[in-house]
């Protein structure tokens, strides 16, 4: 099927508005205000009785410096002692969660996010992994993924990841153009990126994802096209093409960006459509929203089979009714409710050490919430709305 840019532009312009990315429904901003966070142990106990596969997320927030486009919950610090204190608290949280018995469920999806997980030393990474494997057991075909920053990730770390069982790595690139990189405080050469990819592939990590962002200061159509062609030359199994979200009222560091130098709305749309065209020409499948995958990748195969799903980690091929999330600000879904840990690192460390968990808010899903989520996920993931099937499930 050929791609027609003009009809696509007209459709996108028609529906251009601010909208959630729907990693959950209801979205976090719409969660109820009366949720009792102290319910978390009971929710864990309820979830422990299920035989469904389990998803597991660990948030490791440390970064060496702040990227000005960043919208994540990060801690800018190079202190080994501070990271050790955080891992102490994380071990305490993992041990507490394990007392519920939920670790008996097979983990089918496991992800380290951040921050920059590879900002930790190998010793600290090994501590986290030892605590996890002591509390949970994994399905033989589990997806075990990690986000890495090529500027700080060493070959020894990549070899350790492969030896430990990680089979998917995600690399932030954003843009290879030097003036864009300087503007967003993320100077990262193509050689650094390729070095991590080459080692990952050499040690048997089968899947590589590269993140890109459009809408950053000083981006042009020609410059972003050069970036895409360089990414295509690397040939990652997956690509995430995010639209930059400028939210300085939430992320004060974004005020340092020269947003007046960012592309106009019309140019951003042109950049996105050209990217869509280039990735399709190169053989990638447009999964939807902001993701592309090679036809042989699990995402593309799952979408073709109508079984693609979505959770707080984004698109996923792995079935799992519950998602245990650990670490500062981590959001999970357990026992029929969404739950989130404390936003601030000091508060998270204090709560995890004192009571074993740091949940501070959440939302119990109603029957209607589940119905609406089912419809939204079906449309976003598999591009269909089968009303008879939805009716039968609900």
CORHU-V489027 format. One record per residue. N is the residue number from 1. PHI is phi in whole degrees, 0 to 359 (* if undefined). NEAR is the number of other ideal C-beta (glycine too) atoms within 8 Angstrom. Layout:
# CORHU-V489027
N;PHI;NEAR + N;PHI;NEAR
This chain:
# CORHU-V489027
1;*;2 + 2;281;3 + 3;264;8 + 4;248;6 + 5;292;9 + 6;294;6 + 7;300;7 + 8;295;11 + 9;298;10 + 10;299;8 + 11;293;8 + 12;295;11 + 13;295;8 + 14;297;6 + 15;254;6 + 16;293;7 + 17;196;4 + 18;285;2 + 19;207;4 + 20;290;4 + 21;273;6 + 22;52;10 + 23;282;9 + 24;211;12 + 25;224;9 + 26;296;8 + 27;290;10 + 28;303;9 + 29;290;4 + 30;254;6 + 31;293;12 + 32;294;6 + 33;272;4 + 34;256;4 + 35;291;12 + 36;269;5 + 37;296;10 + 38;291;6 + 39;287;10 + 40;307;12 + 41;302;9 + 42;292;8 + 43;296;13 + 44;299;14 + 45;298;11 + 46;296;10 + 47;294;14 + 48;295;11 + 49;277;5 + 50;283;8 + 51;255;3 + 52;292;9 + 53;299;13 + 54;238;14 + 55;256;17 + 56;219;14 + 57;232;15 + 58;235;15 + 59;261;15 + 60;242;15 + 61;273;15 + 62;283;16 + 63;225;15 + 64;287;9 + 65;206;6 + 66;266;9 + 67;281;11 + 68;290;12 + 69;274;12 + 70;297;9 + 71;243;7 + 72;271;8 + 73;273;8 + 74;236;12 + 75;238;11 + 76;274;8 + 77;196;8 + 78;250;5 + 79;285;6 + 80;295;7 + 81;293;6 + 82;295;10 + 83;295;14 + 84;299;9 + 85;296;9 + 86;294;15 + 87;295;12 + 88;304;10 + 89;293;12 + 90;297;14 + 91;300;11 + 92;295;11 + 93;295;14 + 94;300;13 + 95;297;11 + 96;295;11 + 97;301;15 + 98;297;12 + 99;296;7 + 100;285;10 + 101;88;8 + 102;294;14 + 103;294;9 + 104;289;6 + 105;287;13 + 106;286;9 + 107;281;14 + 108;257;14 + 109;217;14 + 110;220;13 + 111;219;14 + 112;258;11 + 113;235;13 + 114;192;14 + 115;56;14 + 116;234;14 + 117;307;14 + 118;279;12 + 119;289;14 + 120;291;12 + 121;286;7 + 122;301;9 + 123;296;6 + 124;292;11 + 125;300;13 + 126;295;9 + 127;297;10 + 128;299;15 + 129;295;9 + 130;297;8 + 131;296;12 + 132;294;12 + 133;291;9 + 134;281;7 + 135;250;10 + 136;228;10 + 137;240;7 + 138;246;12 + 139;295;8 + 140;298;4 + 141;255;5 + 142;298;13 + 143;276;14 + 144;236;11 + 145;235;13 + 146;210;14 + 147;268;14 + 148;231;14 + 149;254;13 + 150;301;12 + 151;286;7 + 152;239;9 + 153;278;10 + 154;263;7 + 155;298;7 + 156;296;7 + 157;295;12 + 158;295;16 + 159;297;10 + 160;297;11 + 161;302;12 + 162;296;12 + 163;296;7 + 164;280;7 + 165;116;8 + 166;294;11 + 167;235;9 + 168;211;13 + 169;236;16 + 170;239;14 + 171;249;16 + 172;281;11 + 173;239;12 + 174;73;13 + 175;192;14 + 176;269;9 + 177;288;12 + 178;302;6 + 179;291;7 + 180;291;14 + 181;300;13 + 182;296;8 + 183;295;13 + 184;254;14 + 185;59;10 + 186;220;10 + 187;272;7 + 188;213;11 + 189;282;6 + 190;297;7 + 191;297;6 + 192;298;10 + 193;295;14 + 194;297;9 + 195;299;10 + 196;291;14 + 197;298;12 + 198;298;8 + 199;295;11 + 200;303;13 + 201;291;9 + 202;294;6 + 203;264;10 + 204;98;6 + 205;282;14 + 206;279;6 + 207;232;11 + 208;237;15 + 209;245;13 + 210;238;14 + 211;265;12 + 212;234;15 + 213;228;12 + 214;246;15 + 215;107;11 + 216;274;15 + 217;305;12 + 218;73;12 + 219;285;14 + 220;232;8 + 221;297;9 + 222;295;6 + 223;294;12 + 224;289;15 + 225;296;10 + 226;298;10 + 227;300;13 + 228;299;12 + 229;295;9 + 230;290;10 + 231;294;13 + 232;298;10 + 233;292;6 + 234;287;11 + 235;61;5 + 236;291;11 + 237;292;10 + 238;224;15 + 239;224;14 + 240;251;13 + 241;245;12 + 242;270;9 + 243;272;9 + 244;296;10 + 245;256;5 + 246;268;9 + 247;228;8 + 248;298;8 + 249;289;3 + 250;257;5 + 251;238;8 + 252;299;5 + 253;296;8 + 254;292;11 + 255;294;6 + 256;283;6 + 257;283;13 + 258;277;8 + 259;292;7 + 260;293;5 + 261;270;7 + 262;283;13 + 263;297;9 + 264;293;5 + 265;302;6 + 266;295;6 + 267;290;10 + 268;300;12 + 269;296;12 + 270;296;9 + 271;299;14 + 272;298;12 + 273;295;12 + 274;292;12 + 275;298;13 + 276;303;11 + 277;295;10 + 278;294;12 + 279;292;14 + 280;293;10 + 281;299;6 + 282;276;7 + 283;99;6 + 284;278;10 + 285;267;11 + 286;279;9 + 287;288;12 + 288;132;9 + 289;59;6 + 290;216;7 + 291;236;14 + 292;229;11 + 293;210;14 + 294;294;11 + 295;302;8 + 296;276;6 + 297;286;12 + 298;302;9 + 299;300;14 + 300;295;13 + 301;294;11 + 302;293;11 + 303;295;14 + 304;297;6 + 305;275;6 + 306;76;7 + 307;242;7 + 308;294;13 + 309;230;12 + 310;213;11 + 311;214;12 + 312;294;11 + 313;269;11 + 314;103;9 + 315;293;11 + 316;212;13 + 317;259;11 + 318;260;11 + 319;285;7 + 320;190;13 + 321;284;6 + 322;231;15 + 323;225;14 + 324;272;14 + 325;239;14 + 326;236;13 + 327;106;13 + 328;299;16 + 329;66;12 + 330;296;12 + 331;248;12 + 332;231;13 + 333;225;11 + 334;221;15 + 335;61;10 + 336;88;7 + 337;215;13 + 338;276;12 + 339;220;15 + 340;225;12 + 341;279;18 + 342;307;10 + 343;287;9 + 344;269;7 + 345;303;9 + 346;300;6 + 347;293;11 + 348;299;16 + 349;299;13 + 350;297;8 + 351;295;13 + 352;297;15 + 353;288;8 + 354;276;6 + 355;233;6 + 356;94;10 + 357;215;12 + 358;233;11 + 359;300;11 + 360;235;10 + 361;200;9 + 362;180;13 + 363;201;12 + 364;278;8 + 365;285;9 + 366;274;6 + 367;301;6 + 368;291;6 + 369;304;11 + 370;295;10 + 371;296;10 + 372;298;9 + 373;298;11 + 374;301;11 + 375;293;10 + 376;297;10 + 377;295;12 + 378;299;12 + 379;289;10 + 380;291;9 + 381;268;12 + 382;245;9 + 383;64;6 + 384;223;7 + 385;229;7 + 386;265;7 + 387;297;6 + 388;293;6 + 389;293;7 + 390;297;13 + 391;300;7 + 392;294;6 + 393;288;6 + 394;243;8
